[in-house]
Amino acid sequence: MAEFCTACPCDDDTIGGVQRLSTDKRDAFVARTTDFEAWTEMKQTAATEDLVTLQNV
C-alpha cells in the first residue's frame, strides 16, 4: 500500500492523500497502475477479499 500511495500524483503520500484526489484523477491513477478501472472497484474487491479471509479463519 505504501508504494501505491507514493506513486500516486497527490500531495500527501498516504491513503488520505489518494482519497483527496478528484474522482477523475483517482480513477485514472487506479486504471493506469492496477488491474482495476476505478477506485470504487478496487475498494470493493479488497473488502470482499478481506471478508472471505476473515470467514476462513
ABEGO torsion letter per residue (X at the ends): XAAAAAABBBABBBAAAAAABBAAAAAAAAAAABABABAAAAAAAAAAAAAAAAAAX
